[in-house]
Amino acid sequence: MSLWLVATLFAATVQALRFLLQKRLAQAGLSPAASTLARFIWPPFVIAGALAVWTSLTGLSLPPIAPSFWGYAIAGGLCQILATMCVVALFAHRNFAVGMAFSKTTVLMTVVTGFIVLGETVTWASFAAMAIGFLGVVLLSVPADGGWKLGNRATLLGLASGAFFSVSAVGYRGASLAVMSDLPILRATVTLGLVTVLQSAMLIAWMAWRERDMLRAVFTRWRVTTLVGATSMAGSLGWFTAYTLQTAAYVNAVGQVELILSMGISWLILGERQTRKELAGIVLLTVSVVGLILLQT
């Protein structure tokens, strides 16, 4: 199996666990901004230490980065912050698994964004598999009472998260390609380290202005927030490695396996139950992910 597929499946698994932890933080009273900062504030310290050890052991210096890196990194980092805040806010309106389903509307959006920004395309067979997965997401997103409306808050938050995640994915791929190294994991680590520093700075500045109590809570509740940061760092390293090796649209499409994991978490841990319609959506999503994996192997 290709390294990008392994990295994507690993990242999706860890991310499902991280969103569960963030839901717990939201239920404990932390704001969407505080829950989002929890995932960014701790990884830069670990990454800096890991890179220092790597340079010491290998005797090599860190790879240079092209000027285009910063534009992609800032756009990707800011959009990921906004997307994550939308998902955390969405948890107040829908259950955990359906909240995750809304965020996966990003797949087809990423095809368009990747073409516009990087000129990358996908095959028609792959696009068909993505479309099947999108239908599964639609089934998962419709509430049990059929009250799905384009203008309601939950729908708008879900679609907004998908749009922001699509720009974020393409931005991160552009940034990682601007790191001058032949080692995918090194490119991913450097990109992740610099991006999380930017994200932490942006969120701390905003929260110091608007949510000082929540900013303090991120540090006083460090036992939980560090666990969020650890799962975030592991998952992000997987995503960044995959984005370095493959078009963002393919990575996000296979990453929809996270929804299947989220359904399991929703059922086993949170005690939330799915309808037959939602289970049908999972079947379509599974067909889509398996199809894409077979097309890429």
C-alpha positions as a Markdown table, in Angstrom:
| # | Residue | x | y | z |
|---|---|---|---|---|
| 1 | Met | 0.0 | 0.0 | 0.0 |
| 2 | Ser | 1.3 | 3.5 | -0.9 |
| 3 | Leu | 2.7 | 5.6 | 1.9 |
| 4 | Trp | 0.2 | 8.3 | 1.4 |
| 5 | Leu | -2.7 | 5.8 | 1.9 |
| 6 | Val | -1.1 | 4.6 | 5.1 |
| 7 | Ala | -0.6 | 8.1 | 6.3 |
| 8 | Thr | -4.1 | 9.1 | 5.5 |
| 9 | Leu | -5.7 | 6.1 | 7.2 |
| 10 | Phe | -3.6 | 6.8 | 10.3 |
| 11 | Ala | -4.4 | 10.5 | 10.3 |
| 12 | Ala | -8.2 | 9.8 | 10.0 |
| 13 | Thr | -8.1 | 7.4 | 12.9 |
| 14 | Val | -6.3 | 9.8 | 15.2 |
| 15 | Gln | -8.4 | 12.7 | 14.1 |
| 16 | Ala | -11.6 | 10.9 | 15.0 |
| 17 | Leu | -10.3 | 10.5 | 18.6 |
| 18 | Arg | -9.2 | 14.1 | 18.7 |
| 19 | Phe | -12.6 | 15.4 | 17.7 |
| 20 | Leu | -14.1 | 13.2 | 20.5 |
| 21 | Leu | -11.7 | 14.9 | 23.0 |
| 22 | Gln | -12.7 | 18.4 | 21.6 |
| 23 | Lys | -16.4 | 17.5 | 22.0 |
| 24 | Arg | -15.6 | 16.7 | 25.6 |
| 25 | Leu | -13.9 | 20.1 | 26.0 |
| 26 | Ala | -16.9 | 21.8 | 24.5 |
| 27 | Gln | -19.2 | 20.0 | 26.9 |
| 28 | Ala | -17.0 | 21.1 | 29.7 |
| 29 | Gly | -17.6 | 24.7 | 28.9 |
| 30 | Leu | -14.7 | 25.7 | 26.7 |
| 31 | Ser | -15.5 | 27.9 | 23.8 |
| 32 | Pro | -14.9 | 26.8 | 20.2 |
| 33 | Ala | -11.8 | 29.0 | 20.0 |
| 34 | Ala | -10.4 | 27.5 | 23.2 |
| 35 | Ser | -11.1 | 24.0 | 22.1 |
| 36 | Thr | -9.3 | 24.8 | 18.8 |
| 37 | Leu | -6.3 | 26.4 | 20.5 |
| 38 | Ala | -5.9 | 23.3 | 22.5 |
| 39 | Arg | -4.9 | 21.4 | 19.4 |
| 40 | Phe | -2.3 | 23.9 | 18.2 |
| 41 | Ile | -0.6 | 25.3 | 21.3 |
| 42 | Trp | 1.4 | 22.3 | 22.4 |
| 43 | Pro | 2.7 | 20.6 | 19.2 |
| 44 | Pro | 5.3 | 23.3 | 18.2 |
| 45 | Phe | 7.3 | 22.6 | 21.3 |
| 46 | Val | 7.4 | 18.8 | 20.6 |
| 47 | Ile | 8.2 | 19.4 | 16.9 |
| 48 | Ala | 11.0 | 21.8 | 17.7 |
| 49 | Gly | 12.6 | 19.3 | 20.0 |
| 50 | Ala | 12.2 | 16.5 | 17.5 |
| 51 | Leu | 13.8 | 18.6 | 14.7 |
| 52 | Ala | 16.7 | 19.6 | 17.0 |
| 53 | Val | 17.4 | 15.9 | 17.8 |
| 54 | Trp | 17.2 | 15.0 | 14.1 |
| 55 | Thr | 19.7 | 17.7 | 13.0 |
| 56 | Ser | 22.0 | 16.7 | 15.9 |
| 57 | Leu | 21.9 | 13.0 | 15.0 |
| 58 | Thr | 22.2 | 13.4 | 11.2 |
| 59 | Gly | 24.5 | 16.5 | 11.1 |
| 60 | Leu | 22.2 | 18.0 | 8.5 |
| 61 | Ser | 20.6 | 21.4 | 8.5 |
| 62 | Leu | 16.9 | 22.0 | 8.1 |
| 63 | Pro | 15.7 | 22.3 | 4.5 |
| 64 | Pro | 15.2 | 25.7 | 3.0 |
| 65 | Ile | 11.7 | 26.9 | 2.1 |
| 66 | Ala | 10.6 | 28.7 | -1.0 |
| 67 | Pro | 9.0 | 32.2 | -0.6 |
| 68 | Ser | 5.6 | 30.8 | -1.7 |
| 69 | Phe | 5.5 | 28.7 | 1.5 |
| 70 | Trp | 4.2 | 31.5 | 3.6 |
| 71 | Gly | 1.2 | 32.4 | 1.5 |
| 72 | Tyr | 0.1 | 28.8 | 1.4 |
| 73 | Ala | 0.8 | 28.3 | 5.1 |
| 74 | Ile | -1.0 | 31.3 | 6.3 |
| 75 | Ala | -4.1 | 30.6 | 4.1 |
| 76 | Gly | -4.1 | 26.9 | 5.2 |
| 77 | Gly | -3.6 | 27.7 | 8.9 |
| 78 | Leu | -6.2 | 30.3 | 9.1 |
| 79 | Cys | -8.8 | 28.3 | 7.2 |
| 80 | Gln | -8.1 | 25.2 | 9.4 |
| 81 | Ile | -8.8 | 27.4 | 12.5 |
| 82 | Leu | -12.1 | 28.6 | 11.1 |
| 83 | Ala | -13.1 | 25.1 | 9.9 |
| 84 | Thr | -12.3 | 23.5 | 13.3 |
| 85 | Met | -14.3 | 26.2 | 15.1 |
| 86 | Cys | -17.2 | 25.6 | 12.8 |
| 87 | Val | -17.1 | 21.8 | 13.6 |
| 88 | Val | -16.9 | 22.4 | 17.4 |
| 89 | Ala | -19.8 | 24.9 | 17.2 |
| 90 | Leu | -21.7 | 22.3 | 15.1 |
| 91 | Phe | -21.5 | 19.8 | 18.0 |
| 92 | Ala | -24.0 | 21.9 | 19.9 |
| 93 | His | -26.6 | 21.3 | 17.2 |
| 94 | Arg | -26.1 | 17.7 | 16.0 |
| 95 | Asn | -24.6 | 14.5 | 17.4 |
| 96 | Phe | -20.9 | 13.7 | 17.1 |
| 97 | Ala | -21.0 | 11.5 | 14.0 |
| 98 | Val | -23.4 | 13.7 | 12.0 |
| 99 | Gly | -21.2 | 16.7 | 12.9 |
| 100 | Met | -18.2 | 14.9 | 11.5 |
| 101 | Ala | -20.3 | 14.1 | 8.4 |
| 102 | Phe | -21.0 | 17.7 | 7.7 |
| 103 | Ser | -17.2 | 18.5 | 7.8 |
| 104 | Lys | -16.6 | 15.9 | 5.0 |
| 105 | Thr | -18.5 | 17.9 | 2.4 |
| 106 | Thr | -15.0 | 19.2 | 1.8 |
| 107 | Val | -14.1 | 16.4 | -0.6 |
| 108 | Leu | -15.7 | 17.6 | -3.8 |
| 109 | Met | -14.9 | 21.2 | -2.8 |
| 110 | Thr | -11.2 | 20.2 | -2.6 |
| 111 | Val | -11.3 | 19.0 | -6.2 |
| 112 | Val | -12.4 | 22.4 | -7.3 |
| 113 | Thr | -10.0 | 24.3 | -5.0 |
| 114 | Gly | -7.1 | 22.1 | -6.0 |
| 115 | Phe | -7.7 | 22.8 | -9.6 |
| 116 | Ile | -8.1 | 26.5 | -9.2 |
| 117 | Val | -5.0 | 27.0 | -6.9 |
| 118 | Leu | -2.6 | 24.3 | -8.0 |
| 119 | Gly | -4.0 | 23.1 | -11.3 |
| 120 | Glu | -4.4 | 19.5 | -10.0 |
| 121 | Thr | -7.0 | 17.2 | -11.4 |
| 122 | Val | -8.5 | 13.8 | -10.6 |
| 123 | Thr | -9.5 | 10.9 | -13.0 |
| 124 | Trp | -13.2 | 10.5 | -13.9 |
| 125 | Ala | -13.3 | 7.1 | -12.1 |
| 126 | Ser | -12.0 | 8.7 | -8.9 |
| 127 | Phe | -14.4 | 11.6 | -9.2 |
| 128 | Ala | -17.3 | 9.0 | -9.5 |
| 129 | Ala | -16.1 | 7.3 | -6.4 |
| 130 | Met | -15.9 | 10.7 | -4.6 |
| 131 | Ala | -19.5 | 11.5 | -5.8 |
| 132 | Ile | -20.7 | 8.2 | -4.2 |
| 133 | Gly | -19.1 | 9.2 | -1.0 |
| 134 | Phe | -20.7 | 12.7 | -1.2 |
| 135 | Leu | -24.1 | 11.0 | -1.5 |
| 136 | Gly | -23.3 | 9.1 | 1.7 |
| 137 | Val | -22.4 | 12.4 | 3.4 |
| 138 | Val | -25.7 | 13.9 | 2.3 |
| 139 | Leu | -27.6 | 11.0 | 3.8 |
| 140 | Leu | -25.7 | 11.4 | 7.1 |
| 141 | Ser | -26.3 | 15.1 | 7.2 |
| 142 | Val | -30.1 | 15.0 | 6.9 |
| 143 | Pro | -31.7 | 15.0 | 10.3 |
| 144 | Ala | -34.0 | 12.1 | 11.2 |
| 145 | Asp | -37.1 | 14.4 | 11.1 |
| 146 | Gly | -36.3 | 15.4 | 7.5 |
| 147 | Gly | -35.8 | 19.0 | 8.7 |
| 148 | Trp | -32.7 | 19.6 | 6.6 |
| 149 | Lys | -32.8 | 23.3 | 5.4 |
| 150 | Leu | -30.1 | 25.2 | 3.6 |
| 151 | Gly | -30.5 | 28.2 | 5.8 |
| 152 | Asn | -30.4 | 26.6 | 9.3 |
| 153 | Arg | -27.4 | 27.1 | 11.5 |
| 154 | Ala | -26.2 | 23.5 | 11.6 |
| 155 | Thr | -26.2 | 23.2 | 7.8 |
| 156 | Leu | -24.4 | 26.5 | 7.3 |
| 157 | Leu | -21.8 | 25.6 | 9.9 |
| 158 | Gly | -21.3 | 22.3 | 8.2 |
| 159 | Leu | -20.9 | 23.7 | 4.7 |
| 160 | Ala | -18.6 | 26.4 | 6.0 |
| 161 | Ser | -16.4 | 23.9 | 7.7 |
| 162 | Gly | -16.2 | 21.9 | 4.5 |
| 163 | Ala | -15.3 | 25.0 | 2.4 |
| 164 | Phe | -12.6 | 26.1 | 4.9 |
| 165 | Phe | -11.1 | 22.5 | 5.2 |
| 166 | Ser | -10.9 | 22.3 | 1.4 |
| 167 | Val | -8.8 | 25.6 | 1.2 |
| 168 | Ser | -6.8 | 24.4 | 4.2 |
| 169 | Ala | -5.9 | 21.1 | 2.5 |
| 170 | Val | -4.8 | 22.7 | -0.7 |
| 171 | Gly | -2.9 | 25.3 | 1.2 |
| 172 | Tyr | -1.0 | 22.7 | 3.2 |
| 173 | Arg | -0.1 | 20.7 | 0.1 |
| 174 | Gly | 1.2 | 23.9 | -1.6 |
| 175 | Ala | 3.2 | 24.7 | 1.6 |
| 176 | Ser | 4.7 | 21.3 | 1.9 |
| 177 | Leu | 5.8 | 21.3 | -1.7 |
| 178 | Ala | 7.6 | 24.5 | -1.0 |
| 179 | Val | 9.9 | 22.8 | 1.5 |
| 180 | Met | 13.1 | 21.8 | -0.4 |
| 181 | Ser | 13.7 | 18.2 | 0.7 |
| 182 | Asp | 13.4 | 14.8 | -0.7 |
| 183 | Leu | 12.1 | 13.3 | 2.6 |
| 184 | Pro | 8.3 | 13.5 | 2.8 |
| 185 | Ile | 8.1 | 13.2 | 6.5 |
| 186 | Leu | 10.7 | 15.9 | 7.0 |
| 187 | Arg | 8.8 | 18.2 | 4.7 |
| 188 | Ala | 5.6 | 17.4 | 6.6 |
| 189 | Thr | 7.2 | 18.0 | 10.0 |
| 190 | Val | 8.7 | 21.4 | 9.0 |
| 191 | Thr | 5.5 | 22.5 | 7.5 |
| 192 | Leu | 3.4 | 21.3 | 10.5 |
| 193 | Gly | 5.8 | 23.0 | 13.0 |
| 194 | Leu | 5.7 | 26.4 | 11.2 |
| 195 | Val | 2.0 | 26.3 | 10.6 |
| 196 | Thr | 1.1 | 25.5 | 14.2 |
| 197 | Val | 3.3 | 28.4 | 15.4 |
| 198 | Leu | 1.3 | 30.7 | 13.1 |
| 199 | Gln | -2.0 | 29.2 | 14.2 |
| 200 | Ser | -1.2 | 29.5 | 17.9 |
| 201 | Ala | -0.1 | 33.1 | 17.5 |
| 202 | Met | -3.3 | 34.1 | 15.7 |
| 203 | Leu | -5.6 | 32.4 | 18.2 |
| 204 | Ile | -3.7 | 33.7 | 21.3 |
| 205 | Ala | -3.9 | 37.2 | 19.9 |
| 206 | Trp | -7.6 | 37.0 | 19.2 |
| 207 | Met | -8.4 | 35.3 | 22.6 |
| 208 | Ala | -6.3 | 37.8 | 24.6 |
| 209 | Trp | -8.6 | 40.4 | 23.1 |
| 210 | Arg | -11.9 | 38.7 | 23.3 |
| 211 | Glu | -11.8 | 35.6 | 25.5 |
| 212 | Arg | -9.2 | 36.0 | 28.2 |
| 213 | Asp | -10.9 | 33.6 | 30.6 |
| 214 | Met | -11.0 | 30.9 | 28.0 |
| 215 | Leu | -7.4 | 31.5 | 27.1 |
| 216 | Arg | -6.4 | 30.9 | 30.8 |
| 217 | Ala | -8.6 | 27.7 | 30.8 |
| 218 | Val | -6.5 | 26.2 | 28.0 |
| 219 | Phe | -3.5 | 26.2 | 30.3 |
| 220 | Thr | -5.2 | 25.5 | 33.6 |
| 221 | Arg | -6.9 | 22.4 | 32.1 |
| 222 | Trp | -3.6 | 21.2 | 30.6 |
| 223 | Arg | -4.2 | 17.5 | 31.4 |
| 224 | Val | -7.0 | 17.4 | 28.8 |
| 225 | Thr | -5.7 | 20.0 | 26.4 |
| 226 | Thr | -2.3 | 18.4 | 26.1 |
| 227 | Leu | -4.0 | 15.1 | 25.1 |
| 228 | Val | -5.9 | 17.0 | 22.4 |
| 229 | Gly | -2.6 | 18.5 | 21.3 |
| 230 | Ala | -0.9 | 15.1 | 21.2 |
| 231 | Thr | -3.6 | 13.5 | 19.0 |
| 232 | Ser | -3.7 | 16.7 | 16.9 |
| 233 | Met | 0.1 | 16.5 | 16.3 |
| 234 | Ala | 0.0 | 12.8 | 15.4 |
| 235 | Gly | -3.0 | 13.2 | 13.1 |
| 236 | Ser | -1.6 | 16.4 | 11.4 |
| 237 | Leu | 1.7 | 14.7 | 10.7 |
| 238 | Gly | -0.2 | 12.0 | 8.9 |
| 239 | Trp | -2.2 | 14.5 | 6.9 |
| 240 | Phe | 0.8 | 16.6 | 6.0 |
| 241 | Thr | 2.8 | 13.6 | 4.9 |
| 242 | Ala | -0.1 | 12.5 | 2.7 |
| 243 | Tyr | -0.5 | 16.0 | 1.2 |
| 244 | Thr | 3.2 | 16.0 | 0.4 |
| 245 | Leu | 2.8 | 12.8 | -1.6 |
| 246 | Gln | -0.6 | 13.0 | -3.2 |
| 247 | Thr | -3.2 | 15.5 | -4.5 |
| 248 | Ala | -5.3 | 16.9 | -1.6 |
| 249 | Ala | -8.6 | 15.8 | -3.2 |
| 250 | Tyr | -7.5 | 12.1 | -3.1 |
| 251 | Val | -6.3 | 12.4 | 0.5 |
| 252 | Asn | -9.5 | 14.0 | 1.7 |
| 253 | Ala | -11.6 | 11.5 | -0.1 |
| 254 | Val | -9.9 | 8.5 | 1.5 |
| 255 | Gly | -9.8 | 10.4 | 4.8 |
| 256 | Gln | -13.6 | 10.0 | 4.9 |
| 257 | Val | -13.0 | 6.7 | 6.6 |
| 258 | Glu | -12.9 | 8.9 | 9.6 |
| 259 | Leu | -16.7 | 9.1 | 9.5 |
| 260 | Ile | -17.0 | 5.3 | 9.8 |
| 261 | Leu | -14.8 | 5.5 | 12.9 |
| 262 | Ser | -16.8 | 8.4 | 14.2 |
| 263 | Met | -19.9 | 6.4 | 13.9 |
| 264 | Gly | -18.3 | 3.7 | 16.0 |
| 265 | Ile | -17.2 | 6.2 | 18.6 |
| 266 | Ser | -20.7 | 7.8 | 18.6 |
| 267 | Trp | -22.3 | 4.4 | 19.2 |
| 268 | Leu | -19.9 | 2.8 | 21.7 |
| 269 | Ile | -18.7 | 5.8 | 23.7 |
| 270 | Leu | -21.3 | 8.5 | 23.5 |
| 271 | Gly | -24.3 | 6.3 | 23.4 |
| 272 | Glu | -25.7 | 8.0 | 20.2 |
| 273 | Arg | -27.8 | 5.9 | 17.8 |
| 274 | Gln | -27.9 | 6.1 | 14.0 |
| 275 | Thr | -31.0 | 5.7 | 11.8 |
| 276 | Arg | -31.3 | 3.4 | 8.9 |
| 277 | Lys | -30.7 | 6.3 | 6.6 |
| 278 | Glu | -27.5 | 7.2 | 8.3 |
| 279 | Leu | -26.4 | 3.6 | 8.1 |
| 280 | Ala | -27.1 | 3.6 | 4.4 |
| 281 | Gly | -24.9 | 6.7 | 4.2 |
| 282 | Ile | -22.1 | 4.8 | 5.9 |
| 283 | Val | -22.4 | 2.0 | 3.3 |
| 284 | Leu | -22.1 | 4.5 | 0.4 |
| 285 | Leu | -19.2 | 6.1 | 2.1 |
| 286 | Thr | -17.4 | 2.8 | 2.6 |
| 287 | Val | -17.9 | 1.9 | -1.1 |
| 288 | Ser | -16.4 | 5.3 | -2.0 |
| 289 | Val | -13.3 | 4.9 | 0.2 |
| 290 | Val | -12.7 | 1.3 | -0.8 |
| 291 | Gly | -13.1 | 2.2 | -4.4 |
| 292 | Leu | -10.6 | 5.0 | -4.2 |
| 293 | Ile | -8.1 | 2.8 | -2.4 |
| 294 | Leu | -8.4 | 0.1 | -5.1 |
| 295 | Leu | -8.0 | 2.7 | -7.8 |
| 296 | Gln | -4.8 | 4.0 | -6.2 |
| 297 | Thr | -3.2 | 0.6 | -5.5 |
